[in-house]
Structures are given as structure tokens and as C-alpha cells.
Amino acid sequence: MQSRREFAVKAFGVGLVSIAPLEGCQGTGKGEPLPVMRRKDFKPAYLKLARSGELDKRIKALKEIYKSCRLCPRECGVNRARWETGVCRSTSRAKVYSAHPHFGEERPLVGRGGSGTIFFSYCNLRCVFCQNWEINHRGDGSYVSDEEIGRLMVRMQEIGCHNVNLVTPTHVVPNIVSGLRTAISLGLNIPLVYNCGGYESLEVIQLLDGIVDIYLPDYKYTDGEMAAKYSAGASDYPEAAAAAIKEMHRQVGEVVVDERGIALRGLMIRHLVMPENIAGTDKFVQWVARELTPGTYVNIMGQYRPEHEAHKYPVLSRRITAAEYQQAIRWALEAGLTRLDGVTV
């Protein structure tokens, strides 16, 4: 699988920004070194909640939401505990497509052991340009119990992954947190990464406080009309994503890495540059600098490609140009962002 960096170099012929230099090394380009914590001093946040009994209370509260689903801002209100389905098409039983080490994620997540990705089927956004449409739209995968999710988490640790990376978790959070209880009993002690599309319920993110170590949300759009048109009517996406990401930042702050440059805790935001600035990149980077901090870790991604139903929309039917990507990076630098995982002009 081609990494983001390999894609950028091949597509645009430009250099890289160093974001997480190894201990004792100086960063190059525009990257500001990340704070370092000794690995032996780190304990995943969820262990404390498990010891106090609070984790069990969170599981109960999250499972209750299934009875009138409001796990995401769509608030479909269906009783998923009785197999009713809403926009995401998922019931109260989670489906998993795959679980394996991933080496194409952001550098602080990957290291040498990879990021232990667990891909959950279905999605609450249903973007017309989805690059994983077989998983997120069609729902390819197999049903698993909560206990099996927990065992998958531990398996990622056993094979040497640096974290458990929960991909598209929004609509199955109750199952994941329930599975975490099993994983903890089996010895899980690596960071938990919440890798989501950004269209999150503030209530649910607050219930994840003290459970998630690393938040990895997308911020896809700054214009509600674009979100509604290309992500199944999600016109409130900009406001919902902003509120959720601000809460994520409150919980975990800026990224902290260990001596090897591997992320232990913090917020990392992804933003996909799209043709004709559909994503509103200029407004996004200004929002990060103003509402979060200039030192927030941001990945300005240049690998948009027309997938799924993108060909039905002329503006989406092409890749972005080198000029569009370079402009996006200039906007980020002009906004004052100092930790960019991506390519520089």
C-alpha cells in the first residue's frame, strides 16, 4: 500500500515536513518538535477508569443510547437494540472488515511496529467520494461480539503494534468500549486511537473522556452546503465537527510522543484537500490556529481521488492539482500552524 508521503513525492515532486524527530534530533523544514514523555511513565487513560469502576458506568450509558440512537449528530432515533437501522445501516452488533498493522498512517502512529488498525464496517457520513466504499457503504465485513473486539485489540498489541487504531468507530462506540473491558482484562496497555470522520456527537465524545488516548478526526468541510451535498445531507457537519474536536483537544491536548517519536496521547487532525477548495482549507487552518493552538498536529492530505460515485459530480471527477495542494500548504503556514504532517512547498 502506498503511503501518504510516497504519494505526495510521486504526484507533486516536493519535499517533506519533519514532524516527530527522534529524541535528540532537530526537526527540518517547518515541523516543530513534539513534546516527549518517557514511555515507562505513560499509562493508557482507560486503565484508571477500569480500576475505579467508571468504565462500567460509561458502557451502560453508551449501550442505552442504542435504544433511541443519537450516537452521531444525525440522531436517527431508531432502536438499534431491536435491529432497527438508520443512516449508517448498522445495528447494535458491530461488524469488522479487517484488523492488521498499518504502515501508511501518520508517522507518530506507525513507528516500526505499525498502527494496529481495526476497520469497522458502515459509516455515518456516507460520502459520495468514499475511498473505502465497499466497507463504509456496502458494509463488507463480519459480525463480531464485543468480546471479540477486545481480543482483536489485544492481538494488535501482541504482534507489536504501537497502538490500537479504531477506524470509523462512531456508530459502534458502545461495542468498542464494551470490548475494551475484555481487552483490559487480557492485558491491553497501549494507546487507544479514535480514528473518525469528525461528524461526532458531543455527548458521546464527552463519554469517551478518559478512555481515548489519541483522537484522529477528519475535518472534512467548513461549508455546510458542501457537506450536505457530498455527505448525505450532513449540513451541520462544520458546527458538529468543530464542537467535537474542541472537546477532543480539551481532553488530550497536543500530541506527546515517547523517546522513539511514537505518539502516546493527543489530538491529530486530518484534512483532505479537495478540487476547487470544496473542503474550505483556508478557513479550516485559520480555525485550528484560532480555536485550538498553532501547535496542533495537522495532516493536510493531498491524495484525493475520484471514487465511488464521485464521477456523478463534475467538480469531484478529477484529482487535485499540484498548485491546489501547494496553495493549501501555504494557507496552513500563513495561519501559523507549526506541526504539519505533509509536504511543503
MOUR-V811275 format. One record per residue. N is the residue number from 1. RES is the residue in three letters. OMEGA is omega in degrees with one decimal (none if undefined). Layout:
n: {N & N}
res: {RES & RES}
omega: {OMEGA & OMEGA}
This chain:
n: {1 & 2 & 3 & 4 & 5 & 6 & 7 & 8 & 9 & 10 & 11 & 12 & 13 & 14 & 15 & 16 & 17 & 18 & 19 & 20 & 21 & 22 & 23 & 24 & 25 & 26 & 27 & 28 & 29 & 30 & 31 & 32 & 33 & 34 & 35 & 36 & 37 & 38 & 39 & 40 & 41 & 42 & 43 & 44 & 45 & 46 & 47 & 48 & 49 & 50 & 51 & 52 & 53 & 54 & 55 & 56 & 57 & 58 & 59 & 60 & 61 & 62 & 63 & 64 & 65 & 66 & 67 & 68 & 69 & 70 & 71 & 72 & 73 & 74 & 75 & 76 & 77 & 78 & 79 & 80 & 81 & 82 & 83 & 84 & 85 & 86 & 87 & 88 & 89 & 90 & 91 & 92 & 93 & 94 & 95 & 96 & 97 & 98 & 99 & 100 & 101 & 102 & 103 & 104 & 105 & 106 & 107 & 108 & 109 & 110 & 111 & 112 & 113 & 114 & 115 & 116 & 117 & 118 & 119 & 120 & 121 & 122 & 123 & 124 & 125 & 126 & 127 & 128 & 129 & 130 & 131 & 132 & 133 & 134 & 135 & 136 & 137 & 138 & 139 & 140 & 141 & 142 & 143 & 144 & 145 & 146 & 147 & 148 & 149 & 150 & 151 & 152 & 153 & 154 & 155 & 156 & 157 & 158 & 159 & 160 & 161 & 162 & 163 & 164 & 165 & 166 & 167 & 168 & 169 & 170 & 171 & 172 & 173 & 174 & 175 & 176 & 177 & 178 & 179 & 180 & 181 & 182 & 183 & 184 & 185 & 186 & 187 & 188 & 189 & 190 & 191 & 192 & 193 & 194 & 195 & 196 & 197 & 198 & 199 & 200 & 201 & 202 & 203 & 204 & 205 & 206 & 207 & 208 & 209 & 210 & 211 & 212 & 213 & 214 & 215 & 216 & 217 & 218 & 219 & 220 & 221 & 222 & 223 & 224 & 225 & 226 & 227 & 228 & 229 & 230 & 231 & 232 & 233 & 234 & 235 & 236 & 237 & 238 & 239 & 240 & 241 & 242 & 243 & 244 & 245 & 246 & 247 & 248 & 249 & 250 & 251 & 252 & 253 & 254 & 255 & 256 & 257 & 258 & 259 & 260 & 261 & 262 & 263 & 264 & 265 & 266 & 267 & 268 & 269 & 270 & 271 & 272 & 273 & 274 & 275 & 276 & 277 & 278 & 279 & 280 & 281 & 282 & 283 & 284 & 285 & 286 & 287 & 288 & 289 & 290 & 291 & 292 & 293 & 294 & 295 & 296 & 297 & 298 & 299 & 300 & 301 & 302 & 303 & 304 & 305 & 306 & 307 & 308 & 309 & 310 & 311 & 312 & 313 & 314 & 315 & 316 & 317 & 318 & 319 & 320 & 321 & 322 & 323 & 324 & 325 & 326 & 327 & 328 & 329 & 330 & 331 & 332 & 333 & 334 & 335 & 336 & 337 & 338 & 339 & 340 & 341 & 342 & 343 & 344 & 345}
res: {MET & GLN & SER & ARG & ARG & GLU & PHE & ALA & VAL & LYS & ALA & PHE & GLY & VAL & GLY & LEU & VAL & SER & ILE & ALA & PRO & LEU & GLU & GLY & CYS & GLN & GLY & THR & GLY & LYS & GLY & GLU & PRO & LEU & PRO & VAL & MET & ARG & ARG & LYS & ASP & PHE & LYS & PRO & ALA & TYR & LEU & LYS & LEU & ALA & ARG & SER & GLY & GLU & LEU & ASP & LYS & ARG & ILE & LYS & ALA & LEU & LYS & GLU & ILE & TYR & LYS & SER & CYS & ARG & LEU & CYS & PRO & ARG & GLU & CYS & GLY & VAL & ASN & ARG & ALA & ARG & TRP & GLU & THR & GLY & VAL & CYS & ARG & SER & THR & SER & ARG & ALA & LYS & VAL & TYR & SER & ALA & HIS & PRO & HIS & PHE & GLY & GLU & GLU & ARG & PRO & LEU & VAL & GLY & ARG & GLY & GLY & SER & GLY & THR & ILE & PHE & PHE & SER & TYR & CYS & ASN & LEU & ARG & CYS & VAL & PHE & CYS & GLN & ASN & TRP & GLU & ILE & ASN & HIS & ARG & GLY & ASP & GLY & SER & TYR & VAL & SER & ASP & GLU & GLU & ILE & GLY & ARG & LEU & MET & VAL & ARG & MET & GLN & GLU & ILE & GLY & CYS & HIS & ASN & VAL & ASN & LEU & VAL & THR & PRO & THR & HIS & VAL & VAL & PRO & ASN & ILE & VAL & SER & GLY & LEU & ARG & THR & ALA & ILE & SER & LEU & GLY & LEU & ASN & ILE & PRO & LEU & VAL & TYR & ASN & CYS & GLY & GLY & TYR & GLU & SER & LEU & GLU & VAL & ILE & GLN & LEU & LEU & ASP & GLY & ILE & VAL & ASP & ILE & TYR & LEU & PRO & ASP & TYR & LYS & TYR & THR & ASP & GLY & GLU & MET & ALA & ALA & LYS & TYR & SER & ALA & GLY & ALA & SER & ASP & TYR & PRO & GLU & ALA & ALA & ALA & ALA & ALA & ILE & LYS & GLU & MET & HIS & ARG & GLN & VAL & GLY & GLU & VAL & VAL & VAL & ASP & GLU & ARG & GLY & ILE & ALA & LEU & ARG & GLY & LEU & MET & ILE & ARG & HIS & LEU & VAL & MET & PRO & GLU & ASN & ILE & ALA & GLY & THR & ASP & LYS & PHE & VAL & GLN & TRP & VAL & ALA & ARG & GLU & LEU & THR & PRO & GLY & THR & TYR & VAL & ASN & ILE & MET & GLY & GLN & TYR & ARG & PRO & GLU & HIS & GLU & ALA & HIS & LYS & TYR & PRO & VAL & LEU & SER & ARG & ARG & ILE & THR & ALA & ALA & GLU & TYR & GLN & GLN & ALA & ILE & ARG & TRP & ALA & LEU & GLU & ALA & GLY & LEU & THR & ARG & LEU & ASP & GLY & VAL & THR & VAL}
omega: {-178.2 & 179.2 & 178.2 & -178.5 & 178.7 & 178.2 & -176.2 & -179.3 & -179.2 & -174.4 & -170.3 & 178.7 & -177.5 & -174.3 & -173.9 & 172.8 & 176.7 & -175.2 & -174.5 & -178.6 & 176.2 & -177.8 & 178.8 & 179.9 & 177.4 & 178.4 & 176.4 & -179.9 & -175.0 & -175.8 & 175.1 & -177.9 & -179.8 & 176.6 & -176.8 & 172.0 & 176.6 & -176.5 & -178.1 & 179.1 & -175.4 & 171.0 & 178.5 & -175.8 & -172.9 & -178.6 & 179.6 & 179.6 & 179.6 & -179.6 & -176.4 & -176.1 & -178.9 & -179.5 & 178.6 & 178.4 & 179.4 & 178.7 & -179.6 & -179.4 & -179.5 & 178.8 & 179.3 & -179.0 & 179.4 & -175.7 & 172.9 & -160.4 & 172.5 & -179.2 & 176.3 & -176.2 & 177.9 & 178.7 & -177.4 & 177.6 & -179.9 & 177.5 & -177.7 & 176.1 & 177.2 & 173.8 & 172.0 & -178.8 & 177.0 & -176.0 & -177.2 & 178.0 & -179.4 & 175.1 & 179.7 & 175.0 & -175.2 & 174.3 & 178.1 & 178.3 & -178.8 & 176.0 & -175.2 & 174.0 & -179.8 & -177.6 & 179.4 & 179.7 & 179.5 & -173.6 & -179.0 & 178.4 & -168.2 & -176.6 & 178.0 & -176.9 & -179.0 & 175.6 & -175.0 & -172.8 & 170.9 & -177.0 & 178.1 & -178.3 & -178.3 & -175.5 & -179.4 & -178.2 & 176.1 & -179.2 & -178.5 & -178.3 & -173.9 & -179.9 & 175.8 & -170.9 & 178.6 & 179.7 & -169.8 & 179.5 & -176.2 & 177.1 & 177.2 & -179.3 & -177.7 & 176.6 & 179.4 & 174.3 & 176.5 & 179.7 & 177.8 & 175.2 & 178.3 & 179.1 & 175.6 & 177.3 & -179.0 & 177.5 & 177.9 & 177.2 & -176.7 & -178.8 & 171.2 & 177.5 & -176.7 & -177.8 & 170.7 & -173.1 & -176.1 & -173.1 & -176.0 & -175.0 & -166.0 & -172.5 & 179.4 & 179.8 & -179.9 & 179.1 & -178.8 & -178.2 & 174.3 & 177.8 & 178.7 & 178.5 & 176.0 & -178.1 & 179.5 & 179.8 & 179.8 & 173.2 & 178.8 & 178.2 & 175.3 & -176.2 & 176.4 & -178.3 & 179.0 & -171.0 & -168.2 & -179.5 & 177.8 & -179.0 & -168.5 & 172.3 & 178.2 & 178.1 & -177.8 & 178.4 & 177.1 & 176.6 & 178.3 & 179.1 & -178.3 & 176.9 & -178.3 & 176.6 & -176.4 & 174.0 & -179.7 & -178.9 & 163.9 & 161.2 & -167.2 & -174.1 & 168.6 & -179.3 & -178.5 & 179.1 & 178.0 & 179.3 & 179.9 & -176.0 & -171.1 & 179.9 & 169.8 & 172.2 & -177.1 & -174.1 & -179.8 & -177.1 & -176.3 & -178.8 & -179.1 & 179.8 & -179.5 & -178.7 & -178.6 & -177.6 & 174.9 & 176.7 & 175.4 & 179.7 & 177.9 & -176.6 & -169.6 & 177.0 & 179.5 & -176.2 & 173.8 & -177.9 & 176.1 & -176.1 & -179.0 & -178.2 & -179.4 & -177.4 & 176.9 & -173.5 & 173.1 & -179.1 & 175.0 & -176.3 & 174.6 & 176.3 & -178.5 & 176.3 & -176.6 & -178.8 & 176.2 & 176.0 & 176.7 & -177.2 & -179.5 & -175.4 & -179.3 & 179.2 & -179.8 & -176.2 & 176.8 & 178.3 & 179.9 & -177.8 & -175.2 & -171.4 & 177.0 & 174.0 & 175.9 & -180.0 & 176.3 & -179.6 & -178.2 & 175.0 & 175.6 & -170.4 & -176.5 & -171.8 & 177.0 & 172.8 & -178.5 & 179.1 & 177.3 & -177.1 & -177.3 & -178.0 & 178.7 & -177.4 & -174.3 & -177.7 & -178.7 & -169.7 & 177.6 & 171.8 & 174.5 & 178.3 & 175.8 & -179.3 & 178.8 & 179.9 & 179.6 & 176.6 & 178.6 & 178.7 & 177.9 & 178.4 & -179.1 & -180.0 & 178.2 & 177.4 & 177.6 & -179.7 & -172.0 & 178.6 & -178.5 & 173.1 & -177.8 & -177.7 & -179.1 & 179.8 & none}
